[in-house]
Amino acid sequence: MTPHGASSDRPPGHPPPPRRTAAVTSNSLGARLLRRKPVSSLIAESEGRDGLPAGAPEEGGRSGIHLRRTIGLWQLSSIGIGATIGTGIFFVLSSAVPSAGPAVILSFVLAAVTAGLTALCYAEMASAIPVSGSSYSYAYATLGEGVAFGVGICLLMEYGVSASAIAVSWAEYLNKFFDLAFGFTIPDQLSGAPDATHWFNLPALLLVAMVCVLLTRGVSESVKVNAAMVGIKILILLLFVGIALTGFHSGNLTPFMPLGIGGVQVAASSIFFSFIGLDAVSTAGEEVKNPRRTLPLAIIISLVVVTLLYILVALAGIGAQPWQKFEGQEAGLAQILQDITGQTWPSIVFAIGAIISIFSITLVVIYGQTRILYSMGRDGMLPKRFAELSPRTGTPVWNTLVVGLGVGALAAFVPLKELADITSLGTLIAFSVVSIGVIILRRTQPDLPRGFKVPGYPVVPLLSVAFCAYLITGLHADTFRAGAIALAVAVLVYFGYSIKHSKLEQQAQAATADSSTGHRNS
């Protein structure tokens, strides 16, 4: 609110500038951990008006190289649909069904309800803070620097591990296609994580390399390729549902809950990582046209399409074969089609569709990870190299190379089951933070322009947090150990580098120096 008798030259629709608080300039550890980045600064940086390299070339009338707004509604919705559908449904049944039996259908419903509550919170946050960085940026604006850095590390783990899990699944379908179409398979030594018979997963490594090459060419080309692949993916899944329903046997649904409600919870917790696509939409905040409208619409469209397809595929698959057969089944959906028809052509078509669509999923997930690294580098939380963009393509090439090496190593050397569970933990933590952030931002900045508001506030955000917490308790103990390792890494990096190099720290030091100079001059 402008004080009485004062005037404001702030452009209409822009949030008011943040008031400097003691937390900005205080040197206490608590104040440094809780200092928040003003929304106005986040938006200004996304528009190329602040925080850019000195002496950078002019572009579009703004100083510096910045991400380009080239993504429309369908392309953005394709990012969410593509990443969410394929991240799990092509392979997650083989790990989720043995945990819940036919009641895995309820597990998908439970995961979808949790994701739906959170999607509404994401829609509001994305429309209020339309920048890259997703949950990390939202946490920085609402919960403070310490929490934001922890969320950033969770997101990097979540995206990296998810991309690796997807790449492993791609290798399974590629092998299935070679077997059905040509009668040979990739040698065992080159088609799986290291064990008694495998050396490493070569196809998964090649997939990551191809995706990184495409991403370095530019985001416009990447999202166009993804949008086309998503269309193919939807058609392939509808083909599966149509054929699988012809082999539907109601007896396969009984007993419906052989492992009890606990099994439903465990399966829902395990498959929740597949809803990472909702977060992936918000990582594109700085590259979207008309973001305050487009971001919330794309998130909601993605959720509706994905939920319908998930439940249809799960119901058709469970009805088509006994639930006990899912355990350890590779390229399971293609195998179901082959068993029902007694022919290879449906499985070949499905395997080809899976190969194409899983490529698009890996593309989106690696894309999201590079944008989170970009935001953290721009904030000084990671070395400046991560905030560099190619003058030719406007993409973070260095980030793409780093992510490609990390994801490729995980995909080549770590088994699928471990990858899926670790990703679910990161996804649930990120979703909880966004829901809490909605409540905080409503209280601290009620007048901030929002293209969408969560209905049923504050009940919906609170329910979102409660559902996420419930699913977290269903994860395996090994998952929490992996999360503890990630947290330890976050603490080491933050206190070893980030707390001293963050932009807010540099601003606080500059303000302290100015104050000291002023006192001496007076």
N, C-alpha and C positions, 0 to 999 in steps of 0.2 A: 504494500500500500504506500502511495506517495504521501509524504508528510504534508500537513496543511500549509498552503502557501507556496509549495514547491511544484515544479513542473517536471514531467518526464519526457525525455526524447527517445524512449525505447520504442522500436518499431512495433506496430500492432501484432499480436499473436506470439511475441517472443516472451519467454519467462523472465521475471524480474531478476536482476543480478543478485548473486548471493551476498548476504551480509557477512563480513569477516568476523569470525568468532575466535575465542581464545584457543580453540583446538587447532586453528590454522598456524598460529605462531608459537604455541607452547612446545617445549622440547621434551615434555614428559612422555614416557613410553605409551601410556594409555591414550593420550591425546593423539599421538602419531598413528596408533592402530585404528582409532575411531574417526580420523579426519576423512571427510567426504568430499568427493569431487563435484562441484556445482553442475547441475544439468545444463546451464547456459554454456559452460566451458566445453562439455561433451559435444553439444550441438555445434558450437562454433568451430571446434576442431574438425568435426565431420564435414563441415562446409568449406574447409580450407582457409578459415579466417584466423586460425591460431595454432600454435604448437607445431609449425612446419619448419623444415630445414632452412637455415639462413641462406640467402642467395639462391634459393631454388627458383626455377624458371616460372614465368607467368603462365597460367592456364585458365581460360575461361574468365579472365578478369580477376582471378584470385591468386594470391601468392602461394606457390608451392604445388607439388604433385599430390593429388589425393585420389581416393577411390571414386569411380565414375558411376553415376546413376543411369544404368542401362537396363534394369530388370523390371518387367511389367508384372501384372497380377498373375497371369497364367504361368509364366516362367517361375515366379516365386512360389506359387502353389505347387508347381511340379517339384521344386526343391523339397518342400515339406512332404508331399505324397511319396516322392521317390525315395527319400531317405528313410521314411518311417515304414512304408510297406516292405520294402526289400530288406531292410536292416534285420528283420526277424523272420518273416513268414516263410521265406524260402528254406530255412534250415532250423528254426527254433522249435518246431514240433518234435523233432527227434530228441530234444533235451527236456522239453516242457511236459509232453504227454506222459512219460514215465513217472513224473512227479505227481500228477493229478488224475491220470486216467481220462475218461471221457469228460470229466468235469473241467478239463482244461478250457472248455468253452466259457465256463464261468470265470476262469483266470483271465481270459482275454477281456471279458466284460469288466472285471474288477480293474484291470490295468487301463482300459479305455475310459472308465469313469474317473479314475485318478488323473489320467492325462487330460480329460475334458475339463475338469475343474481347474487344472493348472493352465490349460490353453487359454481360458478366459483371462487369467492373470497375465500370461504372456502377451495377450492381445493388448491389454491396457498399457503395460510397460513399454512394449514396442512402439505404440502410438505416441507415448509421452516422451520417450527417449529413443528416437529412430537413428541409432548409431551401431557401428560394429561392436563386437565383443559380447553380445548376448547377456547371459546372466552375470558375467564378470562386470560389465559396465553398469548394469542395474544395481548390483551390490555396491559398487564404488559410490554410486549416487545416494544410496539409502542406508547401508549398514557400515560403511567405512572401509578404509584401505586394507586393514588386516583380513577382514572377512572376504573382501573382493579378491585379494591375492589367493586365498585358500580356494575360493570358488573357481578362479582362473585355472589353478592347477588341477582341480577336479574335472573341469571341462576339457582340458588338454588330455588328461588321462582317459576320460569318457570317449572323446572323439577318436583319439589314437587307437585305443583298444577296440572300439566299435569297427573302425575301418579295417583293422586287422582280422577281426572275426568274419566280416563280410568277405574279405579276400580269401580266407580259408574256404568258405562256402562256395565261392566262385570256382575254386580248384576242383571241388567235388562234382559240380555240374559239368565242368569242362571234361573231366574224366568220363562222366556218364555219357556225354555226347560222343566222344571218341569211341567208346565201347559200342554204343548202339549203331553209330553211322559207319564206322570203319573196322570194328572188331579188334581194336587194340586200346590199351590204356597207357597213361604215363607211368614209367617205372616207379615202383613203390618207394624206392630210395629218394625220389625227387617229388613226391606228392603228399608229404605229411610232416608234422612236427617231429623232431628227433625222438626216436625210441629204438626198440630192437630191430625194426625193419626199415625205418625212415631216416634219411639224412636231414632234409629240409624241404620246404614247400616251394618249389620253383614256380608253378603257375601263379600262386598268390603274390610272389615277389614281382613277377612280370606285370601283373595287373596294376600294382601300385605304381610301377615305373611308367606305364602307359597313361595313367590318370595324371600323374605329375607333369608329364610332357604337355598334355592338353591344357591343364590349368595355367601353365606358364605362358601359353599363347594368348590368354585374355579371358575375362569372365563372361563377356558377351557370347563368344563362341562356345564356352563351356555350358552355359545355361540353355542355349539352343539345342545342343546335343542332348543334354539331360531331359529337356521337355519332350523331345521325340522319343527317347528311350522310355520315359514314363508312360506314354501312350501305349507302347508295345507291352510294357509290364502289366498294365491294367487288362489288356486284351488276353494276355497269357493266363493271368489268374482267373479271369472269367471263363476261359476255355477249361481250366482245371476244374472249376466248380461245376460247369455243365456236364463234363464227362464223369467226374467223381460221383455226382448225384445219381447217375444211372446205376452205380454199383452200391447205392446206399442200403445198409441193412440196419434196422432199428435195434437188432440184438447187440450190435457193436457198442451201443450206448448204455448197456446194462452189464454189471452194476455201474451206475452213473458216477458215484463218488467212492471208488474202492479204497482210496487212501485218505479219506476224510477231508474236513475243511482245511486242515493244516497243509495238505497236499495242494489244495487250490491256492493258498497263500504263497507257498514256496514257488509254484509255477508262475504265478502272477509277478512275483518279485524278480524271477529269472528273466521273463520275457519283457519286462518293462523297458529294458534298454532300447528296444526297437522303436520306442516313441521319441527317440533322440531327434527325429526330423522336425518336431515342433520347435526345438531349440535352434536347429539349423536354419530355420526361416529367419529368426531374429538376428543371426550373425550377418545377414545380408543387409542390415539396416541402412548402411551408407551407400549402397549400390542400387537402391530401389527408387523407382519413380513415385512421387506422391506418397511418401512412406507412412504418414499418419493414417491414411485410408487403406493403402495396399497391404501393409504388414498385418493388421488385425484380421482383415478379410482372408488373406492367404492362410493364416494360422487356423482359422475356423473351418475353411474349406478343406484344408489338409486333414483335420481331425475327423470330419464327417465321412469323407471318402475312405480314409484309412480304417476307421472303426467298422464300417460296413463290410469292407473286403476282408479284414481280419476274421470277423465272426463267420462270414460265409465260407472262407477257405478252411477254417478250423472245423466247422460243422461238417462240411463235405468230406474232409480228410478223415475225421474220426468215424464217420458213418461208413466209409469205404473199406476200412481195414481194422482188425482188432487193435486195441490200444497197446497191447504188449509188443506188437511188431515194430513200433516206432523207435524203440530204444536202439541207438547205434546205427540207425538207418541213414545212409548217405544219399544225398540227392533224393530225399524221401518223396517229394511230390511227384517227380518224374517216375519213380518206381511204382507209385500207386496207380498212375495212368496205365503203365505197362501191364500191371497185374489185372486191372479191370478189363481192358480191351483185348489182352492177349496179343497185341501188336506193338511194334516198336515206333511207328510214326508219331503217335501222340506224345510219347516220351521224348522223341527227337525234337519235335517242335517246341515242347515245353523246355527242354534243356537249352535250346538255342535262345528262347526268350529269357530264360534265367541268366544265361551268360551275358546277354545284352543289358538286362535290367540291373544286375548286380554291379556291372561296370558303372552305371549311372549312380548307384547308391554310394559306391566308394568315392566317386567324383565329388558328390555333395558333402560327404562327411569330411574328407580331406580339405575341401574348400572351407568348411566351417572352422576347422582347426587353424588354418593359416590366418583367418581373420581375427581369431581370438589372440593369437600371437602378435598380430599387427597392433591390436588395441593395447595390449600390455606393453609392447615396445614403445608405442607412442606416449604412454603414461610414464615411461621411465622405470617400469617395474621389471623389465627385461632390457638387455642391451639395445642400443639404438638401431643396430643392424636389423632387428626384427620389424622396425617401422619404415624401412626403406621400400620404395615402390619403383618398379621399372618405368622409366620415362616413356618407353614405347607402348607398353601394354597396360600400364597402370595397375599391375598386379605385384604382390609381394613374392618375388621369385626366390629370394633367400629362404623365406619361411616354407615355401613349397618343397624346396630341396631338403631342408631339415626334417620336415614332417614325413616326407617320402622315405628317408633313411630310417626313421624311427618306426613308422608303420610297417615298412617292408621287413624289418628285422623281427617284429612281433609276429607278423603273418607267417614268416618262414619258419619260426622256431618255437612258437607257443601253441598248445592245443586249443581247439575251439571252445570247449566247455568253460575253461578258466577265463577266457576272454569275455564271454557273454556276461558272467556274473559280476566281474569287476566293473563292466560298463554300466550295469544297472545301478550300482551304488553311486557312481558319479552323476548319473541322470537324476536320481531321486533327490540327491543333495541340491543340485542346481535348481530343480523344480521347486523345492521347498523355499529356497532363498528368494526366488522370484515372487512367490506368493506372499512371503513376509514383506518384501520390498513394496508391494502394492499398498499394504496397510500403512507402512511408514511414509511413503510418498504422498498418500492422501492426507496424512496429518501434517507433514512438514511443508508441502507445497500444494495446497488444495486448488489454487488458481492456475496451476500449470496446464497449458493446452493439452487436451487428450482427444485423440480421434476415436477412442472407444473407452467405455467404462464397464468394469465388471458388474454384472447384475447381481442383486442379492448381497451386496457388500454390507458388512464384513464377513458374512457367513461363508460365502464361497471361498475366499482365500484361506480362512481358518480350516474349512473342510479339506481343502487341497493339502495343507500342511499335515493334517491328521492322517489322510489316506497315504501320503508319501511316507510318513513315519511308520505306519502299519506295514507297508511293503518292505521297508528297510529291515524291520525285525525278522522278515522271512528269508533273508539272504544267508548264505552259508558262512561259517566262521572263517574260512580261508579268504573270503571276500573282504571281511573286515581287517584281516591281517594285511592284505594288499593295500587297502585304504589307509591303514596306519603308516605303511611305508611311504605312500604318496604324501601324506600329511607331514611326515618327518622331512621329506625332500622339500616340501613347500616352506617349512619353518627355516630350514638351512638356507635356502635361496633368498627368502625374504629378509632375514636378519643379516645374511652375508652380503647382499647386494641391494635389494629393492628398497628397503627402508631408507637407505642413504642416497639413492639415485632417483626416487620418484619425483615427478614434477611438483607435486605438492610440497615435498621436502625442500626442493630448490626454491620455491616461492616463499616458504617460511623463512629460509635462511636469508633470502634477499630482503624480506620485510624486516628481519631483525637487524641486518646490516644498515638499511636505510634509517631505522629508528635510532641506532647508535650514532650514525653520522649526524642526524638531526640534533641529537642531544649535545654532541660536541660542538656543532656550529652555533647552537643557542648559548 
